[in-house]
Amino acid sequence: FLPLGNHSQVSRVPVAIKVLDVNDNAPEFASEHEAFLCENGKPGQVIQIVSAVDKDDPKNGHYFLYSLLPEMVNNPNFTIKKNEGK
């Protein structure tokens, strides 16, 4: 609201606005992956180990959850297992 005609009641003050954008980088795979599956593969055989990185903070606090597509969840041929400590 600016008073009309009376500029003595107008004041200006600089305002600094800090935008905290904590997720401007999407997670991405740590390296390129291309998996090959042999026809004589055994049940339970590891096909590919993947890892991801995120350039946003916190540097050591990210947790990534990997999952199969909903239409693949009940497929007995593929599973995803958490590989802790590696």
PDB file of N, CA, C and O in Angstrom:
ATOM      1  N   PHE A   1       0.835  -1.167   0.000  1.00  0.00           N
ATOM      2  CA  PHE A   1       0.000   0.000   0.000  1.00  0.00           C
ATOM      3  C   PHE A   1       0.882   1.233   0.000  1.00  0.00           C
ATOM      4  O   PHE A   1       1.703   1.408   0.900  1.00  0.00           O
ATOM      5  N   LEU A   2       0.729   2.051  -0.955  1.00  0.00           N
ATOM      6  CA  LEU A   2       1.480   3.308  -1.028  1.00  0.00           C
ATOM      7  C   LEU A   2       0.524   4.466  -0.791  1.00  0.00           C
ATOM      8  O   LEU A   2      -0.473   4.598  -1.501  1.00  0.00           O
ATOM      9  N   PRO A   3       0.816   5.318   0.209  1.00  0.00           N
ATOM     10  CA  PRO A   3      -0.048   6.477   0.435  1.00  0.00           C
ATOM     11  C   PRO A   3       0.092   7.449  -0.734  1.00  0.00           C
ATOM     12  O   PRO A   3       1.200   7.748  -1.179  1.00  0.00           O
ATOM     13  N   LEU A   4      -1.014   7.924  -1.209  1.00  0.00           N
ATOM     14  CA  LEU A   4      -1.010   8.844  -2.341  1.00  0.00           C
ATOM     15  C   LEU A   4      -0.618  10.241  -1.897  1.00  0.00           C
ATOM     16  O   LEU A   4      -1.175  10.762  -0.931  1.00  0.00           O
ATOM     17  N   GLY A   5       0.325  10.848  -2.582  1.00  0.00           N
ATOM     18  CA  GLY A   5       0.667  12.238  -2.359  1.00  0.00           C
ATOM     19  C   GLY A   5       1.583  12.512  -1.182  1.00  0.00           C
ATOM     20  O   GLY A   5       2.128  13.614  -1.108  1.00  0.00           O
ATOM     21  N   ASN A   6       1.788  11.592  -0.265  1.00  0.00           N
ATOM     22  CA  ASN A   6       2.628  11.848   0.895  1.00  0.00           C
ATOM     23  C   ASN A   6       3.812  10.882   0.877  1.00  0.00           C
ATOM     24  O   ASN A   6       3.740   9.786   1.432  1.00  0.00           O
ATOM     25  N   HIS A   7       4.892  11.297   0.237  1.00  0.00           N
ATOM     26  CA  HIS A   7       6.054  10.430   0.090  1.00  0.00           C
ATOM     27  C   HIS A   7       6.878  10.332   1.360  1.00  0.00           C
ATOM     28  O   HIS A   7       7.807   9.526   1.420  1.00  0.00           O
ATOM     29  N   SER A   8       6.570  11.126   2.375  1.00  0.00           N
ATOM     30  CA  SER A   8       7.302  11.034   3.638  1.00  0.00           C
ATOM     31  C   SER A   8       6.948   9.755   4.389  1.00  0.00           C
ATOM     32  O   SER A   8       7.672   9.363   5.304  1.00  0.00           O
ATOM     33  N   GLN A   9       5.860   9.102   4.025  1.00  0.00           N
ATOM     34  CA  GLN A   9       5.454   7.862   4.678  1.00  0.00           C
ATOM     35  C   GLN A   9       5.907   6.630   3.908  1.00  0.00           C
ATOM     36  O   GLN A   9       5.498   5.511   4.218  1.00  0.00           O
ATOM     37  N   VAL A  10       6.751   6.836   2.909  1.00  0.00           N
ATOM     38  CA  VAL A  10       7.256   5.723   2.108  1.00  0.00           C
ATOM     39  C   VAL A  10       8.676   5.427   2.556  1.00  0.00           C
ATOM     40  O   VAL A  10       9.498   6.333   2.696  1.00  0.00           O
ATOM     41  N   SER A  11       8.948   4.175   2.775  1.00  0.00           N
ATOM     42  CA  SER A  11      10.327   3.781   3.086  1.00  0.00           C
ATOM     43  C   SER A  11      10.685   2.563   2.248  1.00  0.00           C
ATOM     44  O   SER A  11       9.831   1.790   1.814  1.00  0.00           O
ATOM     45  N   ARG A  12      11.966   2.436   2.047  1.00  0.00           N
ATOM     46  CA  ARG A  12      12.455   1.304   1.250  1.00  0.00           C
ATOM     47  C   ARG A  12      13.537   0.607   2.050  1.00  0.00           C
ATOM     48  O   ARG A  12      14.326   1.247   2.745  1.00  0.00           O
ATOM     49  N   VAL A  13      13.564  -0.690   1.944  1.00  0.00           N
ATOM     50  CA  VAL A  13      14.582  -1.471   2.627  1.00  0.00           C
ATOM     51  C   VAL A  13      14.982  -2.630   1.710  1.00  0.00           C
ATOM     52  O   VAL A  13      14.114  -3.285   1.133  1.00  0.00           O
ATOM     53  N   PRO A  14      16.272  -2.887   1.570  1.00  0.00           N
ATOM     54  CA  PRO A  14      16.675  -4.030   0.744  1.00  0.00           C
ATOM     55  C   PRO A  14      16.350  -5.341   1.463  1.00  0.00           C
ATOM     56  O   PRO A  14      16.496  -5.442   2.681  1.00  0.00           O
ATOM     57  N   VAL A  15      15.916  -6.324   0.710  1.00  0.00           N
ATOM     58  CA  VAL A  15      15.574  -7.636   1.248  1.00  0.00           C
ATOM     59  C   VAL A  15      16.355  -8.676   0.464  1.00  0.00           C
ATOM     60  O   VAL A  15      16.321  -8.682  -0.766  1.00  0.00           O
ATOM     61  N   ALA A  16      17.049  -9.547   1.160  1.00  0.00           N
ATOM     62  CA  ALA A  16      17.771 -10.651   0.521  1.00  0.00           C
ATOM     63  C   ALA A  16      16.957 -11.923   0.691  1.00  0.00           C
ATOM     64  O   ALA A  16      16.503 -12.240   1.790  1.00  0.00           O
ATOM     65  N   ILE A  17      16.781 -12.636  -0.391  1.00  0.00           N
ATOM     66  CA  ILE A  17      16.029 -13.896  -0.365  1.00  0.00           C
ATOM     67  C   ILE A  17      16.984 -15.010  -0.752  1.00  0.00           C
ATOM     68  O   ILE A  17      17.600 -14.978  -1.817  1.00  0.00           O
ATOM     69  N   LYS A  18      17.095 -15.983   0.117  1.00  0.00           N
ATOM     70  CA  LYS A  18      17.942 -17.136  -0.160  1.00  0.00           C
ATOM     71  C   LYS A  18      17.044 -18.306  -0.504  1.00  0.00           C
ATOM     72  O   LYS A  18      16.212 -18.711   0.308  1.00  0.00           O
ATOM     73  N   VAL A  19      17.202 -18.851  -1.699  1.00  0.00           N
ATOM     74  CA  VAL A  19      16.411 -19.996  -2.136  1.00  0.00           C
ATOM     75  C   VAL A  19      17.193 -21.261  -1.806  1.00  0.00           C
ATOM     76  O   VAL A  19      18.316 -21.449  -2.276  1.00  0.00           O
ATOM     77  N   LEU A  20      16.604 -22.108  -1.012  1.00  0.00           N
ATOM     78  CA  LEU A  20      17.254 -23.346  -0.629  1.00  0.00           C
ATOM     79  C   LEU A  20      16.762 -24.464  -1.545  1.00  0.00           C
ATOM     80  O   LEU A  20      15.730 -25.083  -1.284  1.00  0.00           O
ATOM     81  N   ASP A  21      17.488 -24.707  -2.588  1.00  0.00           N
ATOM     82  CA  ASP A  21      17.146 -25.762  -3.535  1.00  0.00           C
ATOM     83  C   ASP A  21      17.964 -26.983  -3.177  1.00  0.00           C
ATOM     84  O   ASP A  21      19.144 -27.068  -3.515  1.00  0.00           O
ATOM     85  N   VAL A  22      17.349 -27.918  -2.502  1.00  0.00           N
ATOM     86  CA  VAL A  22      18.089 -29.077  -2.016  1.00  0.00           C
ATOM     87  C   VAL A  22      18.070 -30.260  -2.971  1.00  0.00           C
ATOM     88  O   VAL A  22      18.737 -31.262  -2.711  1.00  0.00           O
ATOM     89  N   ASN A  23      17.338 -30.178  -4.047  1.00  0.00           N
ATOM     90  CA  ASN A  23      17.294 -31.320  -4.946  1.00  0.00           C
ATOM     91  C   ASN A  23      17.275 -30.860  -6.403  1.00  0.00           C
ATOM     92  O   ASN A  23      16.307 -31.104  -7.124  1.00  0.00           O
ATOM     93  N   ASP A  24      18.332 -30.204  -6.826  1.00  0.00           N
ATOM     94  CA  ASP A  24      18.369 -29.766  -8.214  1.00  0.00           C
ATOM     95  C   ASP A  24      19.131 -30.744  -9.105  1.00  0.00           C
ATOM     96  O   ASP A  24      19.255 -30.518 -10.308  1.00  0.00           O
ATOM     97  N   ASN A  25      19.647 -31.837  -8.517  1.00  0.00           N
ATOM     98  CA  ASN A  25      20.299 -32.885  -9.291  1.00  0.00           C
ATOM     99  C   ASN A  25      19.577 -34.198  -9.030  1.00  0.00           C
ATOM    100  O   ASN A  25      19.404 -34.602  -7.880  1.00  0.00           O
ATOM    101  N   ALA A  26      19.166 -34.845 -10.075  1.00  0.00           N
ATOM    102  CA  ALA A  26      18.508 -36.143  -9.926  1.00  0.00           C
ATOM    103  C   ALA A  26      19.554 -37.222  -9.657  1.00  0.00           C
ATOM    104  O   ALA A  26      20.684 -37.118 -10.133  1.00  0.00           O
ATOM    105  N   PRO A  27      19.190 -38.254  -8.900  1.00  0.00           N
ATOM    106  CA  PRO A  27      20.123 -39.371  -8.728  1.00  0.00           C
ATOM    107  C   PRO A  27      20.443 -39.996 -10.083  1.00  0.00           C
ATOM    108  O   PRO A  27      19.624 -39.988 -11.002  1.00  0.00           O
ATOM    109  N   GLU A  28      21.645 -40.532 -10.179  1.00  0.00           N
ATOM    110  CA  GLU A  28      22.051 -41.201 -11.420  1.00  0.00           C
ATOM    111  C   GLU A  28      22.945 -42.378 -11.069  1.00  0.00           C
ATOM    112  O   GLU A  28      23.530 -42.428  -9.986  1.00  0.00           O
ATOM    113  N   PHE A  29      23.045 -43.325 -11.994  1.00  0.00           N
ATOM    114  CA  PHE A  29      23.911 -44.470 -11.770  1.00  0.00           C
ATOM    115  C   PHE A  29      25.350 -44.002 -11.649  1.00  0.00           C
ATOM    116  O   PHE A  29      25.765 -43.072 -12.341  1.00  0.00           O
ATOM    117  N   ALA A  30      26.117 -44.648 -10.766  1.00  0.00           N
ATOM    118  CA  ALA A  30      27.510 -44.271 -10.545  1.00  0.00           C
ATOM    119  C   ALA A  30      28.362 -44.525 -11.783  1.00  0.00           C
ATOM    120  O   ALA A  30      29.368 -43.846 -11.992  1.00  0.00           O
ATOM    121  N   SER A  31      27.972 -45.492 -12.601  1.00  0.00           N
ATOM    122  CA  SER A  31      28.679 -45.771 -13.849  1.00  0.00           C
ATOM    123  C   SER A  31      27.696 -46.381 -14.840  1.00  0.00           C
ATOM    124  O   SER A  31      26.600 -46.801 -14.468  1.00  0.00           O
ATOM    125  N   GLU A  32      28.099 -46.422 -16.096  1.00  0.00           N
ATOM    126  CA  GLU A  32      27.258 -47.034 -17.130  1.00  0.00           C
ATOM    127  C   GLU A  32      27.163 -48.542 -16.878  1.00  0.00           C
ATOM    128  O   GLU A  32      28.138 -49.173 -16.471  1.00  0.00           O
ATOM    129  N   HIS A  33      26.000 -49.100 -17.120  1.00  0.00           N
ATOM    130  CA  HIS A  33      25.801 -50.530 -16.916  1.00  0.00           C
ATOM    131  C   HIS A  33      25.258 -51.169 -18.181  1.00  0.00           C
ATOM    132  O   HIS A  33      24.379 -50.623 -18.847  1.00  0.00           O
ATOM    133  N   GLU A  34      25.790 -52.318 -18.494  1.00  0.00           N
ATOM    134  CA  GLU A  34      25.250 -53.133 -19.574  1.00  0.00           C
ATOM    135  C   GLU A  34      25.406 -54.575 -19.120  1.00  0.00           C
ATOM    136  O   GLU A  34      26.523 -55.083 -19.023  1.00  0.00           O
ATOM    137  N   ALA A  35      24.296 -55.228 -18.844  1.00  0.00           N
ATOM    138  CA  ALA A  35      24.331 -56.583 -18.305  1.00  0.00           C
ATOM    139  C   ALA A  35      24.112 -57.604 -19.415  1.00  0.00           C
ATOM    140  O   ALA A  35      23.344 -57.379 -20.349  1.00  0.00           O
ATOM    141  N   PHE A  36      24.800 -58.719 -19.288  1.00  0.00           N
ATOM    142  CA  PHE A  36      24.639 -59.835 -20.215  1.00  0.00           C
ATOM    143  C   PHE A  36      24.240 -61.057 -19.418  1.00  0.00           C
ATOM    144  O   PHE A  36      24.810 -61.328 -18.360  1.00  0.00           O
ATOM    145  N   LEU A  37      23.280 -61.786 -19.908  1.00  0.00           N
ATOM    146  CA  LEU A  37      22.765 -62.974 -19.238  1.00  0.00           C
ATOM    147  C   LEU A  37      23.048 -64.189 -20.103  1.00  0.00           C
ATOM    148  O   LEU A  37      22.616 -64.254 -21.254  1.00  0.00           O
ATOM    149  N   CYS A  38      23.768 -65.143 -19.553  1.00  0.00           N
ATOM    150  CA  CYS A  38      24.089 -66.367 -20.294  1.00  0.00           C
ATOM    151  C   CYS A  38      22.919 -67.335 -20.200  1.00  0.00           C
ATOM    152  O   CYS A  38      22.207 -67.370 -19.196  1.00  0.00           O
ATOM    153  N   GLU A  39      22.729 -68.111 -21.241  1.00  0.00           N
ATOM    154  CA  GLU A  39      21.606 -69.055 -21.253  1.00  0.00           C
ATOM    155  C   GLU A  39      21.780 -70.176 -20.244  1.00  0.00           C
ATOM    156  O   GLU A  39      20.800 -70.821 -19.874  1.00  0.00           O
ATOM    157  N   ASN A  40      23.008 -70.426 -19.787  1.00  0.00           N
ATOM    158  CA  ASN A  40      23.221 -71.480 -18.793  1.00  0.00           C
ATOM    159  C   ASN A  40      23.407 -70.892 -17.387  1.00  0.00           C
ATOM    160  O   ASN A  40      24.034 -71.518 -16.532  1.00  0.00           O
ATOM    161  N   GLY A  41      22.876 -69.717 -17.154  1.00  0.00           N
ATOM    162  CA  GLY A  41      22.947 -69.099 -15.831  1.00  0.00           C
ATOM    163  C   GLY A  41      22.206 -69.923 -14.803  1.00  0.00           C
ATOM    164  O   GLY A  41      21.201 -70.565 -15.108  1.00  0.00           O
ATOM    165  N   LYS A  42      22.712 -69.898 -13.580  1.00  0.00           N
ATOM    166  CA  LYS A  42      22.117 -70.692 -12.505  1.00  0.00           C
ATOM    167  C   LYS A  42      21.184 -69.834 -11.649  1.00  0.00           C
ATOM    168  O   LYS A  42      21.392 -68.626 -11.536  1.00  0.00           O
ATOM    169  N   PRO A  43      20.152 -70.445 -11.040  1.00  0.00           N
ATOM    170  CA  PRO A  43      19.264 -69.697 -10.145  1.00  0.00           C
ATOM    171  C   PRO A  43      20.067 -69.052  -9.017  1.00  0.00           C
ATOM    172  O   PRO A  43      20.956 -69.680  -8.442  1.00  0.00           O
ATOM    173  N   GLY A  44      19.755 -67.820  -8.712  1.00  0.00           N
ATOM    174  CA  GLY A  44      20.436 -67.091  -7.658  1.00  0.00           C
ATOM    175  C   GLY A  44      21.732 -66.433  -8.091  1.00  0.00           C
ATOM    176  O   GLY A  44      22.385 -65.770  -7.286  1.00  0.00           O
ATOM    177  N   GLN A  45      22.116 -66.604  -9.345  1.00  0.00           N
ATOM    178  CA  GLN A  45      23.343 -66.012  -9.861  1.00  0.00           C
ATOM    179  C   GLN A  45      23.194 -64.497  -9.962  1.00  0.00           C
ATOM    180  O   GLN A  45      22.175 -64.005 -10.445  1.00  0.00           O
ATOM    181  N   VAL A  46      24.208 -63.752  -9.507  1.00  0.00           N
ATOM    182  CA  VAL A  46      24.197 -62.298  -9.614  1.00  0.00           C
ATOM    183  C   VAL A  46      24.442 -61.927 -11.066  1.00  0.00           C
ATOM    184  O   VAL A  46      25.410 -62.376 -11.679  1.00  0.00           O
ATOM    185  N   ILE A  47      23.560 -61.106 -11.608  1.00  0.00           N
ATOM    186  CA  ILE A  47      23.681 -60.677 -13.002  1.00  0.00           C
ATOM    187  C   ILE A  47      24.366 -59.329 -13.077  1.00  0.00           C
ATOM    188  O   ILE A  47      25.236 -59.121 -13.923  1.00  0.00           O
ATOM    189  N   GLN A  48      23.981 -58.401 -12.197  1.00  0.00           N
ATOM    190  CA  GLN A  48      24.537 -57.049 -12.241  1.00  0.00           C
ATOM    191  C   GLN A  48      24.449 -56.417 -10.863  1.00  0.00           C
ATOM    192  O   GLN A  48      23.446 -56.574 -10.167  1.00  0.00           O
ATOM    193  N   ILE A  49      25.494 -55.703 -10.467  1.00  0.00           N
ATOM    194  CA  ILE A  49      25.473 -54.906  -9.240  1.00  0.00           C
ATOM    195  C   ILE A  49      25.472 -53.447  -9.679  1.00  0.00           C
ATOM    196  O   ILE A  49      26.317 -53.026 -10.469  1.00  0.00           O
ATOM    197  N   VAL A  50      24.516 -52.681  -9.160  1.00  0.00           N
ATOM    198  CA  VAL A  50      24.406 -51.274  -9.535  1.00  0.00           C
ATOM    199  C   VAL A  50      24.528 -50.400  -8.295  1.00  0.00           C
ATOM    200  O   VAL A  50      24.221 -50.829  -7.183  1.00  0.00           O
ATOM    201  N   SER A  51      24.978 -49.177  -8.500  1.00  0.00           N
ATOM    202  CA  SER A  51      25.008 -48.188  -7.425  1.00  0.00           C
ATOM    203  C   SER A  51      24.673 -46.832  -8.031  1.00  0.00           C
ATOM    204  O   SER A  51      24.817 -46.617  -9.235  1.00  0.00           O
ATOM    205  N   ALA A  52      24.229 -45.932  -7.181  1.00  0.00           N
ATOM    206  CA  ALA A  52      23.813 -44.616  -7.654  1.00  0.00           C
ATOM    207  C   ALA A  52      24.498 -43.535  -6.828  1.00  0.00           C
ATOM    208  O   ALA A  52      24.972 -43.785  -5.719  1.00  0.00           O
ATOM    209  N   VAL A  53      24.541 -42.337  -7.384  1.00  0.00           N
ATOM    210  CA  VAL A  53      25.078 -41.171  -6.699  1.00  0.00           C
ATOM    211  C   VAL A  53      24.096 -40.016  -6.869  1.00  0.00           C
ATOM    212  O   VAL A  53      23.302 -39.984  -7.810  1.00  0.00           O
ATOM    213  N   ASP A  54      24.168 -39.083  -5.948  1.00  0.00           N
ATOM    214  CA  ASP A  54      23.350 -37.881  -6.030  1.00  0.00           C
ATOM    215  C   ASP A  54      24.244 -36.708  -5.654  1.00  0.00           C
ATOM    216  O   ASP A  54      24.834 -36.706  -4.573  1.00  0.00           O
ATOM    217  N   LYS A  55      24.353 -35.719  -6.520  1.00  0.00           N
ATOM    218  CA  LYS A  55      25.253 -34.588  -6.306  1.00  0.00           C
ATOM    219  C   LYS A  55      24.717 -33.598  -5.266  1.00  0.00           C
ATOM    220  O   LYS A  55      25.424 -32.667  -4.881  1.00  0.00           O
ATOM    221  N   ASP A  56      23.495 -33.789  -4.817  1.00  0.00           N
ATOM    222  CA  ASP A  56      22.923 -32.920  -3.785  1.00  0.00           C
ATOM    223  C   ASP A  56      23.368 -33.388  -2.402  1.00  0.00           C
ATOM    224  O   ASP A  56      23.699 -34.557  -2.207  1.00  0.00           O
ATOM    225  N   ASP A  57      23.371 -32.453  -1.442  1.00  0.00           N
ATOM    226  CA  ASP A  57      23.686 -32.809  -0.060  1.00  0.00           C
ATOM    227  C   ASP A  57      22.551 -33.646   0.503  1.00  0.00           C
ATOM    228  O   ASP A  57      21.434 -33.508   0.003  1.00  0.00           O
ATOM    229  N   PRO A  58      22.734 -34.479   1.473  1.00  0.00           N
ATOM    230  CA  PRO A  58      23.956 -34.751   2.208  1.00  0.00           C
ATOM    231  C   PRO A  58      24.833 -35.761   1.473  1.00  0.00           C
ATOM    232  O   PRO A  58      24.336 -36.743   0.924  1.00  0.00           O
ATOM    233  N   LYS A  59      26.111 -35.515   1.469  1.00  0.00           N
ATOM    234  CA  LYS A  59      27.038 -36.324   0.686  1.00  0.00           C
ATOM    235  C   LYS A  59      27.108 -37.773   1.145  1.00  0.00           C
ATOM    236  O   LYS A  59      27.222 -38.669   0.308  1.00  0.00           O
ATOM    237  N   ASN A  60      27.043 -38.030   2.434  1.00  0.00           N
ATOM    238  CA  ASN A  60      27.134 -39.403   2.938  1.00  0.00           C
ATOM    239  C   ASN A  60      25.809 -39.928   3.466  1.00  0.00           C
ATOM    240  O   ASN A  60      25.767 -40.999   4.071  1.00  0.00           O
ATOM    241  N   GLY A  61      24.736 -39.193   3.248  1.00  0.00           N
ATOM    242  CA  GLY A  61      23.479 -39.591   3.855  1.00  0.00           C
ATOM    243  C   GLY A  61      22.409 -40.073   2.897  1.00  0.00           C
ATOM    244  O   GLY A  61      21.263 -40.259   3.307  1.00  0.00           O
ATOM    245  N   HIS A  62      22.741 -40.278   1.649  1.00  0.00           N
ATOM    246  CA  HIS A  62      21.715 -40.697   0.708  1.00  0.00           C
ATOM    247  C   HIS A  62      21.401 -42.182   0.849  1.00  0.00           C
ATOM    248  O   HIS A  62      22.272 -42.996   1.157  1.00  0.00           O
ATOM    249  N   TYR A  63      20.157 -42.504   0.621  1.00  0.00           N
ATOM    250  CA  TYR A  63      19.699 -43.879   0.642  1.00  0.00           C
ATOM    251  C   TYR A  63      18.887 -44.083  -0.625  1.00  0.00           C
ATOM    252  O   TYR A  63      17.941 -43.341  -0.889  1.00  0.00           O
ATOM    253  N   PHE A  64      19.254 -45.081  -1.401  1.00  0.00           N
ATOM    254  CA  PHE A  64      18.559 -45.355  -2.653  1.00  0.00           C
ATOM    255  C   PHE A  64      17.803 -46.661  -2.532  1.00  0.00           C
ATOM    256  O   PHE A  64      18.314 -47.634  -1.975  1.00  0.00           O
ATOM    257  N   LEU A  65      16.600 -46.684  -3.048  1.00  0.00           N
ATOM    258  CA  LEU A  65      15.768 -47.874  -3.043  1.00  0.00           C
ATOM    259  C   LEU A  65      15.568 -48.310  -4.482  1.00  0.00           C
ATOM    260  O   LEU A  65      15.079 -47.544  -5.313  1.00  0.00           O
ATOM    261  N   TYR A  66      15.941 -49.522  -4.765  1.00  0.00           N
ATOM    262  CA  TYR A  66      15.768 -50.084  -6.106  1.00  0.00           C
ATOM    263  C   TYR A  66      14.607 -51.069  -6.054  1.00  0.00           C
ATOM    264  O   TYR A  66      14.440 -51.795  -5.075  1.00  0.00           O
ATOM    265  N   SER A  67      13.806 -51.088  -7.120  1.00  0.00           N
ATOM    266  CA  SER A  67      12.691 -52.030  -7.160  1.00  0.00           C
ATOM    267  C   SER A  67      12.382 -52.397  -8.604  1.00  0.00           C
ATOM    268  O   SER A  67      12.730 -51.681  -9.543  1.00  0.00           O
ATOM    269  N   LEU A  68      11.723 -53.524  -8.744  1.00  0.00           N
ATOM    270  CA  LEU A  68      11.279 -53.951 -10.064  1.00  0.00           C
ATOM    271  C   LEU A  68      10.011 -53.186 -10.433  1.00  0.00           C
ATOM    272  O   LEU A  68       9.281 -52.712  -9.563  1.00  0.00           O
ATOM    273  N   LEU A  69       9.767 -53.077 -11.710  1.00  0.00           N
ATOM    274  CA  LEU A  69       8.512 -52.481 -12.169  1.00  0.00           C
ATOM    275  C   LEU A  69       7.344 -53.301 -11.631  1.00  0.00           C
ATOM    276  O   LEU A  69       7.486 -54.510 -11.446  1.00  0.00           O
ATOM    277  N   PRO A  70       6.196 -52.679 -11.375  1.00  0.00           N
ATOM    278  CA  PRO A  70       5.060 -53.415 -10.811  1.00  0.00           C
ATOM    279  C   PRO A  70       4.699 -54.681 -11.592  1.00  0.00           C
ATOM    280  O   PRO A  70       4.323 -55.690 -10.995  1.00  0.00           O
ATOM    281  N   GLU A  71       4.808 -54.632 -12.896  1.00  0.00           N
ATOM    282  CA  GLU A  71       4.453 -55.820 -13.689  1.00  0.00           C
ATOM    283  C   GLU A  71       5.500 -56.931 -13.591  1.00  0.00           C
ATOM    284  O   GLU A  71       5.259 -58.049 -14.046  1.00  0.00           O
ATOM    285  N   MET A  72       6.663 -56.632 -13.000  1.00  0.00           N
ATOM    286  CA  MET A  72       7.720 -57.638 -12.851  1.00  0.00           C
ATOM    287  C   MET A  72       7.838 -58.188 -11.427  1.00  0.00           C
ATOM    288  O   MET A  72       8.610 -59.117 -11.191  1.00  0.00           O
ATOM    289  N   VAL A  73       7.091 -57.630 -10.486  1.00  0.00           N
ATOM    290  CA  VAL A  73       7.223 -58.008  -9.077  1.00  0.00           C
ATOM    291  C   VAL A  73       6.997 -59.502  -8.865  1.00  0.00           C
ATOM    292  O   VAL A  73       7.716 -60.113  -8.075  1.00  0.00           O
ATOM    293  N   ASN A  74       6.044 -60.099  -9.527  1.00  0.00           N
ATOM    294  CA  ASN A  74       5.735 -61.513  -9.330  1.00  0.00           C
ATOM    295  C   ASN A  74       6.464 -62.426 -10.306  1.00  0.00           C
ATOM    296  O   ASN A  74       6.175 -63.621 -10.355  1.00  0.00           O
ATOM    297  N   ASN A  75       7.392 -61.898 -11.078  1.00  0.00           N
ATOM    298  CA  ASN A  75       8.170 -62.702 -12.017  1.00  0.00           C
ATOM    299  C   ASN A  75       9.227 -63.475 -11.219  1.00  0.00           C
ATOM    300  O   ASN A  75      10.085 -62.861 -10.585  1.00  0.00           O
ATOM    301  N   PRO A  76       9.178 -64.817 -11.242  1.00  0.00           N
ATOM    302  CA  PRO A  76      10.129 -65.604 -10.439  1.00  0.00           C
ATOM    303  C   PRO A  76      11.549 -65.604 -11.010  1.00  0.00           C
ATOM    304  O   PRO A  76      12.469 -66.091 -10.353  1.00  0.00           O
ATOM    305  N   ASN A  77      11.743 -65.077 -12.196  1.00  0.00           N
ATOM    306  CA  ASN A  77      13.056 -65.133 -12.837  1.00  0.00           C
ATOM    307  C   ASN A  77      14.002 -64.024 -12.415  1.00  0.00           C
ATOM    308  O   ASN A  77      15.211 -64.148 -12.612  1.00  0.00           O
ATOM    309  N   PHE A  78      13.482 -62.929 -11.831  1.00  0.00           N
ATOM    310  CA  PHE A  78      14.324 -61.811 -11.457  1.00  0.00           C
ATOM    311  C   PHE A  78      13.969 -61.316 -10.062  1.00  0.00           C
ATOM    312  O   PHE A  78      12.795 -61.212  -9.706  1.00  0.00           O
ATOM    313  N   THR A  79      14.995 -61.013  -9.282  1.00  0.00           N
ATOM    314  CA  THR A  79      14.811 -60.426  -7.950  1.00  0.00           C
ATOM    315  C   THR A  79      15.863 -59.329  -7.753  1.00  0.00           C
ATOM    316  O   THR A  79      16.884 -59.291  -8.439  1.00  0.00           O
ATOM    317  N   ILE A  80      15.590 -58.469  -6.825  1.00  0.00           N
ATOM    318  CA  ILE A  80      16.558 -57.435  -6.439  1.00  0.00           C
ATOM    319  C   ILE A  80      16.862 -57.650  -4.972  1.00  0.00           C
ATOM    320  O   ILE A  80      15.952 -57.774  -4.153  1.00  0.00           O
ATOM    321  N   LYS A  81      18.144 -57.694  -4.640  1.00  0.00           N
ATOM    322  CA  LYS A  81      18.554 -57.885  -3.257  1.00  0.00           C
ATOM    323  C   LYS A  81      19.431 -56.723  -2.832  1.00  0.00           C
ATOM    324  O   LYS A  81      20.242 -56.224  -3.613  1.00  0.00           O
ATOM    325  N   LYS A  82      19.265 -56.297  -1.595  1.00  0.00           N
ATOM    326  CA  LYS A  82      20.082 -55.235  -1.029  1.00  0.00           C
ATOM    327  C   LYS A  82      21.482 -55.803  -0.757  1.00  0.00           C
ATOM    328  O   LYS A  82      21.618 -56.861  -0.142  1.00  0.00           O
ATOM    329  N   ASN A  83      22.496 -55.112  -1.209  1.00  0.00           N
ATOM    330  CA  ASN A  83      23.876 -55.552  -1.074  1.00  0.00           C
ATOM    331  C   ASN A  83      24.579 -54.649  -0.070  1.00  0.00           C
ATOM    332  O   ASN A  83      25.300 -53.731  -0.459  1.00  0.00           O
ATOM    333  N   GLU A  84      24.376 -54.899   1.198  1.00  0.00           N
ATOM    334  CA  GLU A  84      24.901 -54.011   2.236  1.00  0.00           C
ATOM    335  C   GLU A  84      26.397 -54.186   2.422  1.00  0.00           C
ATOM    336  O   GLU A  84      26.929 -55.291   2.320  1.00  0.00           O
ATOM    337  N   GLY A  85      27.062 -53.075   2.696  1.00  0.00           N
ATOM    338  CA  GLY A  85      28.467 -53.106   3.010  1.00  0.00           C
ATOM    339  C   GLY A  85      29.397 -53.283   1.839  1.00  0.00           C
ATOM    340  O   GLY A  85      30.584 -53.547   2.032  1.00  0.00           O
ATOM    341  N   LYS A  86      28.897 -53.147   0.639  1.00  0.00           N
ATOM    342  CA  LYS A  86      29.762 -53.327  -0.538  1.00  0.00           C
ATOM    343  C   LYS A  86      29.774 -52.076  -1.354  1.00  0.00           C
ATOM    344  O   LYS A  86      30.442 -52.019  -2.387  1.00  0.00           O
TER     345      LYS A  86
END
